[in-house]
Amino acid sequence: MNEPRTLSLIPQFVGNGDIVSGGAFVGDFLPFMSRTLKRGAYVHSFEPNPTGFAAATMTLALNDIKNVKLSPVAVGRETAVLPLMVSAAAGKEMGGSSKIVEALEEGRTIDVDIVRIDDLVPEARKVSVLQLDK
């Protein structure tokens, strides 16, 4: 797993800037990222899967985190609405494995908003770290 290495690198680069991080999944990185920030800096994160978004929102509430801006969207090259596969063929929820797919499949996909990172993070913000799922 690359998570410990990823987390160890963030404090080295964050300085006094913001972090853009996504997908948030259940928000497991968010408390750590929140603590690495200087006063006035933010984590801008997103999670298009509704179950993951709800869990990440709960993570923020349970940890009383105020410097994370979490959005229920995916990011992409241009604004759009695309299908997100959220459950496997057997009906099992995909969680962090959910992905954008070519076409809607009833019972397996949901439509999600796609936004550009430039539209998610205000232009005036200094971003020091960009951490994205592939």
N, C-alpha and C positions, 0 to 999 in steps of 0.2 A: 504494500500500500504506500502511496505517495503522500498521504495526509500529514504525517509528522514532519516530513521534509518541507512540504508546502507551508505549514504553519510556522516552522522555524525560520523561513525566509522572509515572511511578512514584516516582522519588526525591523529587519535590516533595511527595508526599502520604504516604509510608510512615511517616515519623516513627519512633516506637519500637513501632509495631504490626506485626501480621502481614499477610500478603498471601494472599488467596484467588484462585487462578488456574486457569482450566480452559476448555476441555480443553487438556491439556498437549501434545497432538500428539506430537512426538518429543523434547520437553523443551528446545527451542531458546531459550525465554525464561527457563528455570529458572536457569542460571548467573548471568545478569544480576540477576534478582530476588533470588537468594540473596546476592549481594554487596551489595545495597542495604540489607539488614536489619541492625538493631542486634543486639547479643548477646542471646540468649534469645528472639528472634523467629523465626517460621517462615513458610514458604510452604506453604499447604495447597492441593494441586493434585489433579486427577483426570483420568483418560483412560480411557474405556470401551472403546475399540478395542484389542484385545489386541496388535496389531502396534505401534501407537503407544505403548501402555503399556510394552512391552518396550524400545522405542527410548528412551523417556524414562528408564526405569530405567537403561539403559546410559549415557545422558548424565550422570545423577547419579553413577554409579560412576566414569566416566572423569574427571570433574571433582572427585571426592572431596567431594561435597556432602552435608552431614549435617543441614542445617536446612530440608530440604524433606520434607514428608509427602505421598507420592504414593499415590493410591487408584485401583484399577481399576474405577471406577464412573462413572455419569452422575449429574447432580443434577437434582432436580425438586421439585415442590410437595409430593409425598408419596412414601413408600416404595413401591416397586413393582418388577416385573420386566417390561421392555418389549423389543421387538425393535429391534436396531440394524442398519441396512443397512451392510454392510462391503464388499460388492463390487457393481460395476455389472453390467448385463445381460450384457456380454461376458465376465464373469468377472474383470475387472480390479479389483484392490483399490482402494477409495475413499480410504484413508488419512484425511487431515484432512477430507475431505468426507463421512465417514460420518455417518449421522443416524438418529434415532429415527423409526420408521415405524409405521403402523397395524397391520400384520399380518406374521407370519413368512412368509418366502419361502425354501424350501429351497435351500441353497447360496449364498444372498445375504445372509441375516440371521443374527444370533446373539442369544440372550437376554442382557441385561445388567441388573445391579442398578441401581436408581435410589434415591438417598438424598437426604435434605434437607441443604442446607448446614449447617443448625443441628445436624444429627447428625454431620456430618463434622468440624466445627470445635468444640472444647470451648467451652462457654458462657463460661468464665473468660478466654478469649483476647480481646485487643483487636485487632480487624481494622481496618486503616487503608485498605487498597486491595482492591477487588473488581474483578477483571479476568476477564470471561467471554466465550467465543465466543457468537455468536448462533445 
